[in-house]
Amino acid sequence: MSKEMVSQRVKQTCDGCGLVKETEMVGVDEQSLVAEIQTWYQVGRKVLMNGQLGQISVDACSLACVPAAAIKLALPSPQDEPADNIDLASLRVGEPLAN
């Protein structure tokens, strides 16, 4: 039995400017595939998720969009909820820590 890839569509969204680019990889040679991959930038950051080290990343369509995309890595994710059990009194200067 033989297999042949007929089509593979790739949809990328720039996290900096919001540009959406859709590419269909039909009959792509190695040189054009490398050129397509090199037009995008990926910025990543290591994070601790559920006790395990992982990585989150964003994509940018150009070098000018990298800073705007990278800011999204610094922002807390919507799933991160603030802890409700913070003792504000213990954070005041000169106050002893509660045990």
C-alpha positions, 0 to 999 in steps of 0.5 A: 500500500502506498500513501500520498499527501494530497494537501495540507493547509496551514493557518497562522495568526500573528499575535502582534498585529492579528494578520491571518495567513493561510497556506496550502502545502501542495507540491511544495519543494523543500526550498519553498517550504524553508522560505515559508517557515523563515518568514514567521518568528516564534517567541517562547517562554518557559512556565510552570504549569501544574507542577511541570515545566512547560513552554508557551509561545506566540507567533509574529509575522514580521520582526516589527510584530515580535515586541507586541507578540512578546508582551502577550507572554508577559501578561497573565493568562485568563485561566490564572485566577488570583488567590483569595487567601492573601493576608494583606496585613502580613504584607505591610512593612513592619508587621510580623508574618502570620504563622 
